[in-house]
Amino acid sequence: MTRSFPMDSNIPSEDHDEPHQRAMYFAHGDINGYDFWGEAAFPRWSSHSRATFGRTVFRKLDEIRSGPDAGILRVDFDLLAADGQVIAGETQAYTFSGDEQSRIIDCSFTISADHGPIKIGDTKEGTFAIRVVKALDSPPGRMLNSDGAVGEKAIWGKRADWVDYDANVAGEDVGIAVLDSPTNFRHPTYWHARHYGLLASNPFGVKEFTHDRHQDGSYAIAPGASLTLRYRVFIHHGDYQQAKVADVYRRFAAGE
């Protein structure tokens, strides 16, 4: 899954809807100095020069399988610098399941330093993200985290096990939550979550989230090594309490 959105910025929220697609994606704004979050095709959204934008390019389909209980998708990508040089490999894997009341997408993302060392930089622009439908934006939608904090000011840049968006859409109460795995690096993760519908888990932007210049959230991957991050996306009927998001997280954390 490649990015469908330009980078976040401090412009008014209504301007963020210009591309107007909604998507789930994995990308980061600084990998070996290249921006894989923003896109050169949308220059108004970024101060980066074209020479600093990377590209995520499909390499091969490893697995696609359906069944009575779940579907599985596993895909390999190359991360390319602006000059076309491959700087890293990336594997994205998804397991889709659910019941009459909900849908679950278990996601695994692995960045492999198979073309030399990798440094994932400290920036708020990342990393596993969802842009929700307009009806879930707040207002009228509500954004709440696992600590009970509500709204962008209380959630953005804070650490939490999960964040949920819920609202009434076409007369039905529904929501979507992103759950951070306890196995992840720097769990519980920081959240780059915005009221205009951006819901992103980002364990790397520590300096930007804490506003502490002495912090450094960057992460180095040695040649031949890799980093894997895992998340569960929970799409549900009802609000977060009716859907028992906290219980879903506890089962996820227990490996269920």
N, C-alpha and C positions, 0 to 999 in steps of 0.2 A: 504494500500500500504506500503510495507516494503522497507527498503533501498536496493539499488542495487550497492552502491558504498562505498568504504572505505573513510576515512576522508581525507580532503584536507591537504596538507603539502607543504613545500617549495622546493620540489624536482622539477626537470625540467618538463615542461608541457607534453612532449611526454610520460613520465612515467605514467601519470595519466590515460592513455587510456588502461592500461593493462586489466581491467575487460571488457572494450569495449562495455558494454551495455549503453543504454541511457534511462533515467527514470525521473519520477517526484515523489518526496518523501517528507515526513515530519519526521524530526529527529533532535536531538540536542546532542551535545557532553558532556553535563554535566547536568544530572538530578539526584539529590541526590548523586552526586559524581560518577555516572555511565555514561559511554559513549554509547549513542544510535546513534551516527553518524558514528563512525568507527566500524569495525568488527574484531573480533579476528581471523577470517579466513584469514585476510590479514595483518600479523604481520609486514611486511616491511613498511606499511603505517603509523604505529603508534608506539609511545613510551609507550603506556599504557600496563599494564600487563593484562593477561586474567581475573584476578579477578575484573577488573574495567569495563568490557564491559557488557552493558545491552542488552536485546532482546525485540523486539516488536512482540507480539504473537497474532494472530487472535483469537478472542473470539466468535463473532457472527455477522451474517449479519442481520442488522436491516431493511433495505429496498432496494429493487432494482425494478425500474419501468421505463418503456419506454412510449413514447407518440409521437404525431405528432410534438410537439414543443420542447420537452426536455426529457432527461433521468436523472434519479436520482439514486444515490448509497450512502448508509449510512452503515458504518461498525464500530464495536467496537473492540478494541484491549486491551490487558494487557501489561503494561511495567514491565518487569521482571529484577531483579538484577541478578548478576552472579550465585547466589545460587538457583535461581528459585523463589525467593520470589516476589510476586506482590507488586510493590511500587506505582503504579498509574494506572488509566484507561485513555484510549484515544479513542475519537470518531472522525472519518474522514467522511466528507460528501461532495459529489460532485454533481453538476447539470451541465449537458452537453447540450449545445444548439449551434445554429449557422445558417449561411445562405450560399449562393453560394460563398461568398468571404472570409468567416472567420469561425472560431470555437471558442466557449467560454466555459471555464470550471470554474465555481464558486466553490471555495473550502472553507471549514470550518473545523477547527481543534480545538478540545477541550481536554485539559488535566485536569483530575479530581483527586483531592486529596481524593479519597475514601478509601485509605489504610493508611492514616496518612499524615502529612505535606509534602509538596514538595518544593524543592528549585531548580529553573532552573538557572544554573550558567552562569557566564560571560565568554564566549568563542566564538571565531570566527567560530567554527565548528557547523554550523546550518544555517537555521532551516527549512524553506519551500524552497525546492530546485528543480531545473531542470538541468539535464545534456543534453545539446542540441546535435544534430547530428554533426558529424565532419565538414560538409560543412558550418555550422554556426559559428564555432570557428573563433576567430579573430587572425591574418588574415586567410582567406579573409573576413570573416564576420565582422560586425560592432556592437559594443555594445554602447548604448546611453541611458542616463537617462532623467528624466523629466525636469531637469535643463539645458539640452543641453550638458552636459559633455560627452565626447567620450573616450572610451578605459578604460582598467583596472586601470591605474594609477589615472585617474580622477574620477572613480566611486567606486572602492573598499573602503569600510569603510566609505563611505559618505551616507548621508540621502537623500532620494528621494521618490516621489510618485510612480514611476514605473521605470523599466529598460527594454529595448527592445534589442533583437538580431535580425539583419536582414542580408541577403546575397542572392546571386544567387545560387540556388540549382537545379541542373539538368536543367539549362536553364531558370529557373523561379525565379523571385524575391519574396521571402517569408520572414516571420519573426515570432517571438514569444515574447510576453511581459508578465511580471508578474506585477500586479497592487496591491498595498498595500491599504487595506481598511482604510478610515479615522476613523473607529470605533476601530481600533486596538490599543493595548497598545503601547505607545511610537511611534506613527505615527508622521511624516513619518519615516519609518523604515531605519535601516542601511542595507547596501548591501554587502554581501560576494560574489562578482562577479569577476570571473577570465576569462582571455583571452582564456583559453583552453576549455571553454564551460560550466563552472559552473555558474549558475545564482541562487543566494540564498538570500532570505529575512531573516534577523536575527536581531530582536530588543534587543537581550540580550548581545551581545559582545561589549559593550560600551568601556570598558577599553582597549580591544585589538584593536578596531577600532580607538580610539582617541589617543592611546599610552599615556594615562594619568593614572598613577597608583592610583590617588586619586578618579577615577571614579569606580563605581560598577554597572554593568548592570544586576546583578542577580535579580530574581523575586521570591518571596515567595507566595505559595498558601496554605492557612490555611486548616486544615482538614475539609472536607465536601464542600469546595469551588472548583472553577474551573477557568480556563483561556481559552478563545476562541480567535482564530486568523482567519481572513478571507482574502482571496485573490481572484483575478480574473486572469486567464490565458487567453490571447488573442492570437490566432494563425491566422495569416493574410497573404493575398497576398500583394505584393508590399513592399516598405520600410515603415518606421514608419510614414512618412509624408503622403504617398499615402493611408495608412491604417487608418490615423487619430487617432493614438493611444492616443493623448492628449484628443480628444473628447470622445473616449471610456472610458478613465479614469474619465472624468467629469460626464458622465452618471452613471458610477459605483459608484462614490462618492455621487451622488444624489439618490442612491437607485434603479436605473433602471436596 
